[in-house]
Amino acid sequence: VAATQFVEKTLAAALRDQFLQVYSKNVLPKEPFRMDAEAVGMRRIKNACLKYIMSLDDTEGAQLALKQCLDAGCMTDLWSSTMYLASSSNDQIRKDGLEHFFKQAQGNDLSLCKWFTIQAVADRPDVLSTVTGLLGHPDFSLKNPNKCRALCAFQDNMRHFHAKDGSGYAWITDRIIEVDKITAQVSARLVSSLSSFRKFDPARQALMKAQLERLAATEGLSKDAFEIVSRSLKG
């Protein structure tokens, strides 16, 4: 993750003006909305440029992403800009983008799931407290499998899920135990986030294994989840 971000920031710093120019050239009018191959390609190029621009994490880039978010005429542009804003250190602009996405998502569970996931995979030091807070959001419920998976996408947040203190592993284990009482199939799938512990460094292996052992010792754990936990520990 660190190596990828270093490359992105180095390229963005050296080629900032070029990225801005290419971005501008690929901005399409909101109306009429185009779905032809050329338009799809232009949106992809534009959003790729925005990713590099946002890697610099400055105010100008955040304002550009927010403008795209507010003016978006399709989910591709809305999702991309909000995804990048979610990792921004500019708290106010980030908040404005997330609030706009949330308003646009009202009444659409699929879009709401995207909203939860965007925050769960954000590269911010406070992401763990964010996902913990979202557990109590009025539009969230662990009883809803799609929303559960959306927020538990935190397991795909390489930098913060794998924090050295093991807090990410403890968080997902808490969710597995809670969800297991509701939907065993979903909890069993979540166990896979810990099953690959042998691929990591010794310190993280120990932390992940400890959570698997915690699950194995959990009274009343479903057969589905227990089977995967046991198989993971045996290797």
FENNOR-V840404 format. One record per residue. N is the residue number from 1. PSI is psi as a letter, one per 40 degrees, with the letter a starting at -180 (999 if undefined). Layout:
n=<N	N>
psi=<PSI	PSI>
This chain:
n=<1	2	3	4	5	6	7	8	9	10	11	12	13	14	15	16	17	18	19	20	21	22	23	24	25	26	27	28	29	30	31	32	33	34	35	36	37	38	39	40	41	42	43	44	45	46	47	48	49	50	51	52	53	54	55	56	57	58	59	60	61	62	63	64	65	66	67	68	69	70	71	72	73	74	75	76	77	78	79	80	81	82	83	84	85	86	87	88	89	90	91	92	93	94	95	96	97	98	99	100	101	102	103	104	105	106	107	108	109	110	111	112	113	114	115	116	117	118	119	120	121	122	123	124	125	126	127	128	129	130	131	132	133	134	135	136	137	138	139	140	141	142	143	144	145	146	147	148	149	150	151	152	153	154	155	156	157	158	159	160	161	162	163	164	165	166	167	168	169	170	171	172	173	174	175	176	177	178	179	180	181	182	183	184	185	186	187	188	189	190	191	192	193	194	195	196	197	198	199	200	201	202	203	204	205	206	207	208	209	210	211	212	213	214	215	216	217	218	219	220	221	222	223	224	225	226	227	228	229	230	231	232	233	234	235>
psi=<d	d	d	d	d	d	d	d	d	d	d	d	d	d	f	d	d	d	d	d	d	d	d	d	d	e	h	i	i	d	h	i	h	h	e	i	d	d	d	d	d	d	d	d	d	d	d	d	d	d	d	d	d	d	d	e	f	i	d	d	d	d	d	d	d	d	d	d	d	d	e	h	e	i	d	d	d	d	d	d	d	d	d	d	d	d	e	i	e	g	d	d	d	d	d	d	d	d	d	d	d	d	d	d	e	h	e	h	d	d	d	d	d	d	d	d	d	d	d	d	e	i	g	i	d	e	d	d	d	d	d	d	d	e	d	e	h	d	e	i	h	e	e	h	d	d	d	d	d	d	d	e	e	d	e	e	g	d	d	d	d	f	i	d	e	e	d	d	d	d	d	d	d	d	d	d	d	d	d	d	e	d	h	d	d	d	d	d	d	d	d	d	e	e	d	f	d	e	e	i	i	d	d	d	d	d	d	d	d	d	d	d	d	d	d	d	e	h	h	e	h	i	d	d	d	d	d	d	d	d	d	d	d	d	999>
